[in-house]
């Protein structure tokens, strides 16, 4: 089934009776060439690119819940490539290029909107840091414009520019950044993988990993044992728990990140904005709600809910930056479990167990990395070689201390990233 304007018109005139499910609901087979544990955005994109780019279709994605029920369907939807360090810069640049061709590739409207991102700065030193980052982005081939205060005012006149503590000095503008519809991305990759023969197995929790003499043989699930030659672990905040089934201890902590949505409002914010002194970020959805968030809750937890102190912190940052937001009613909030690495950068690597591969440590950056992560991880699993855009995401950098990518310069402490 392909989507088109004519198809939508036809179905609208005939009672929408011709639509079929986006993907099959198959029973798991006893054996696959590749198993992907985790049916979020990264797991689904891995399966899709493995089938599309490498012709490997005897693949199953194992999801303990339903597709779109995890972090991929509950996030602040930001897409960007404004990183400054080698290793991160080329990866997110690669990912953004995949975003820009995604809708045509998947034949699905993911509502990718390149409305631009402005990272505000509030001091002379922060301006210098933004200029350095912008130069790094341009050298990578991406776009960056350094705005002064009046340049920011043209985009966002409603900000409190003269705030006595954190006055707005300017911002780093990334025009190709923006947002996308999170659950549509999950649906698109699930549909695309299914069309190429991949089995999407929902309500299938992995309860054990079978290893013999240092070689993976398969997994045990709530729906029975499944054999496989290769297993990819792509489970976000559950990375440490699933890796433990294979006897591995990861340098990962799981933290809760809250996000919030206001009532629907008339269009007022047409870019994505970030507050340089409060780790606050905000955009407006196509339905009118203001979508925003801030820091993680700063303590390790597997509770998929937030707490009031972190909520108060986010609301205070919002009011500091744009007092007008105080008139909006908060519609809902939620908490997602983040897999935080020591340096705030991800891991895409092989493990010491033959046939087990690891994709984790995305911290705040999981959604914007969905296509790049799937492209790089499928390349590694299919060929055994690192994708050119992801050569520095090695697991052993935390053991050797070589190649640490501390993008925020906050030190090797999980909760600070």
Buried (B, 14 or more C-beta within 10 A) or exposed (E): EEBEEEEEEEBEEEEEEEEEEBBEEEEBEEBBBBBBBBBBBBBBBBBBBBBBEBEBBBBBBBBBEEBBBBBBBBBBBBBBBBBBBBBBBBBBBBBBBBBBEBBEBBBBEBBBBBBBBBBBBBEEEBBEBBBEBBEBBEEBEBBBBBBEBEBBBEBBEBBBBEBEEBEBBBBBBBBBBBBBBBBBBBBBBBBBBBBBEBBBBBEBEBEEBBBEEEEBBBBBBEBEBBBBBBBBBBBBBBBBBBBEBBEBEBBBBBBBBBBBBBEBBEEBBEBBBBBBBBBBBBBBBEEBBBBBBBBBBBEBBEEBEBBEEBBEBBBEBBBBBBEEBEEBEBEEBBBBBBBBBBBBBBBBBBBEBEBBBBBBBBBBBBBBBBBBBBBBBBBBBBEEEBBEBBBBBBBEBBEEEEBBBBBEEEEBEBBBB
